[in-house]
Amino acid sequence: MKLVKALPLILACAVAGNAALASSRVNETTYNEIATKMAAEGYDVRKIEIEDGEIEVYALKDGKRLEIYLNADLSVNRIKTND
């Protein structure tokens, strides 16, 4: 009987978890646009995701690991070097 009462809560958590995961991903069209733009600028794009409302691009350039933060219009907001 306890499982029946807990089931709605379990389902709600599962749905909320999936929504959170989905929001951290960039859609395929935007991903391709960013990857193409960054490749043209000499970056080797490794990963693109949304975190804290910003698009983050993880890339390599000239042997350095970079985190590139983009604005909503896909312009570069700031670049963080990880090396």
One Martini backbone bead per residue (centre of mass of N, CA, C, O) as a GRO file, in nm:
protein
   83
    1MET     BB    1   0.055   0.064  -0.019
    2LYS     BB    2   0.299   0.259  -0.009
    3LEU     BB    3   0.366   0.247  -0.313
    4VAL     BB    4   0.106   0.378  -0.416
    5LYS     BB    5   0.159   0.653  -0.268
    6ALA     BB    6   0.460   0.696  -0.399
    7LEU     BB    7   0.426   0.694  -0.710
    8PRO     BB    8   0.366   0.993  -0.779
    9LEU     BB    9   0.638   1.096  -0.671
   10ILE     BB   10   0.822   0.931  -0.852
   11LEU     BB   11   0.711   1.040  -1.122
   12ALA     BB   12   0.768   1.340  -1.070
   13CYS     BB   13   1.077   1.308  -1.045
   14ALA     BB   14   1.126   1.188  -1.325
   15VAL     BB   15   1.016   1.425  -1.490
   16ALA     BB   16   1.196   1.648  -1.368
   17GLY     BB   17   1.465   1.518  -1.447
   18ASN     BB   18   1.417   1.521  -1.755
   19ALA     BB   19   1.383   1.828  -1.781
   20ALA     BB   20   1.666   1.902  -1.681
   21LEU     BB   21   1.820   1.752  -1.902
   22ALA     BB   22   1.695   1.890  -2.151
   23SER     BB   23   1.792   2.189  -2.073
   24SER     BB   24   2.118   2.108  -2.112
   25ARG     BB   25   2.046   2.102  -2.415
   26VAL     BB   26   2.115   2.143  -2.743
   27ASN     BB   27   1.994   2.175  -3.024
   28GLU     BB   28   2.087   2.057  -3.328
   29THR     BB   29   2.091   2.323  -3.488
   30THR     BB   30   2.259   2.487  -3.285
   31TYR     BB   31   2.496   2.299  -3.265
   32ASN     BB   32   2.580   2.316  -3.566
   33GLU     BB   33   2.620   2.623  -3.575
   34ILE     BB   34   2.839   2.639  -3.360
   35ALA     BB   35   3.042   2.430  -3.471
   36THR     BB   36   3.089   2.573  -3.741
   37LYS     BB   37   3.181   2.847  -3.635
   38MET     BB   38   3.418   2.743  -3.456
   39ALA     BB   39   3.575   2.592  -3.678
   40ALA     BB   40   3.627   2.852  -3.853
   41GLU     BB   41   3.800   2.966  -3.587
   42GLY     BB   42   3.979   2.692  -3.485
   43TYR     BB   43   3.794   2.501  -3.330
   44ASP     BB   44   3.765   2.205  -3.117
   45VAL     BB   45   3.476   2.063  -3.061
   46ARG     BB   46   3.342   1.867  -2.779
   47LYS     BB   47   3.112   2.055  -2.627
   48ILE     BB   48   2.753   2.130  -2.578
   49GLU     BB   49   2.586   2.345  -2.334
   50ILE     BB   50   2.355   2.418  -2.072
   51GLU     BB   51   2.443   2.658  -1.809
   52ASP     BB   52   2.301   2.888  -1.628
   53GLY     BB   53   2.176   3.005  -1.916
   54GLU     BB   54   2.431   2.911  -2.078
   55ILE     BB   55   2.640   2.869  -2.340
   56GLU     BB   56   2.867   2.591  -2.357
   57VAL     BB   57   3.199   2.558  -2.489
   58TYR     BB   58   3.401   2.283  -2.553
   59ALA     BB   59   3.750   2.341  -2.639
   60LEU     BB   60   4.014   2.349  -2.883
   61LYS     BB   61   4.321   2.563  -2.896
   62ASP     BB   62   4.643   2.551  -2.929
   63GLY     BB   63   4.634   2.320  -2.686
   64LYS     BB   64   4.379   2.444  -2.548
   65ARG     BB   65   4.147   2.453  -2.295
   66LEU     BB   66   3.802   2.557  -2.340
   67GLU     BB   67   3.558   2.798  -2.223
   68ILE     BB   68   3.270   2.903  -2.403
   69TYR     BB   69   3.062   3.183  -2.373
   70LEU     BB   70   2.728   3.237  -2.479
   71ASN     BB   71   2.498   3.408  -2.613
   72ALA     BB   72   2.188   3.401  -2.757
   73ASP     BB   73   2.335   3.511  -3.040
   74LEU     BB   74   2.629   3.351  -3.031
   75SER     BB   75   2.808   3.529  -2.884
   76VAL     BB   76   3.085   3.610  -2.717
   77ASN     BB   77   3.134   3.661  -2.371
   78ARG     BB   78   3.349   3.431  -2.274
   79ILE     BB   79   3.683   3.303  -2.176
   80LYS     BB   80   3.809   2.990  -2.049
   81THR     BB   81   4.099   2.857  -1.916
   82ASN     BB   82   4.221   2.515  -1.828
   83ASP     BB   83   4.559   2.533  -1.842
   0.00000   0.00000   0.00000
